[in-house]
């Protein structure tokens, strides 16, 4: 599977909503079911990062060779402490396809 963020860096203003896209592509000739697990660094900043829409909320089904743009909509709470200058959002995709 190919998986990447369409936007590598984004300067945000706490309290404003943003949408970023991720791209995933099934490079196999077989259908695939995958689940993305998010992580936020530094970990303590996670309580200030609120996803309102995310492909990670549900399993994603890919047809053979299918590629998808998948949005993440989020807001960083305005009370984010000033010590957090950089927040990194990352995903790990797990293949959950049932094999027979």
DAZI-V781036 format. One record per backbone hydrogen bond with DSSP energy under -0.5 kcal/mol. CO is the residue of the C=O (numbers start at 1). NH is the residue of the N-H. Records with the same first field share a line. If there is no record, write none. Layout:
CO->NH / NH
This chain:
2->25
4->23
10->12
12->14
13->16
16->76
18->74
20->72
21->6 / 7
22->70
23->4
24->68
25->2 / 27
28->65
32->62
33->96 / 97
34->60
35->94
36->38
37->92
39->90
41->88
42->45
43->46
44->47
45->48
46->49
48->50 / 77
49->51
50->52 / 75
53->73
54->57
55->58
60->34
62->32
63->66
66->26
68->24 / 70
70->22
71->55
72->20
73->52 / 53
74->18
75->50 / 77
76->15
77->80
81->84
83->85
87->89
88->41 / 90
90->39
92->37
94->35 / 96
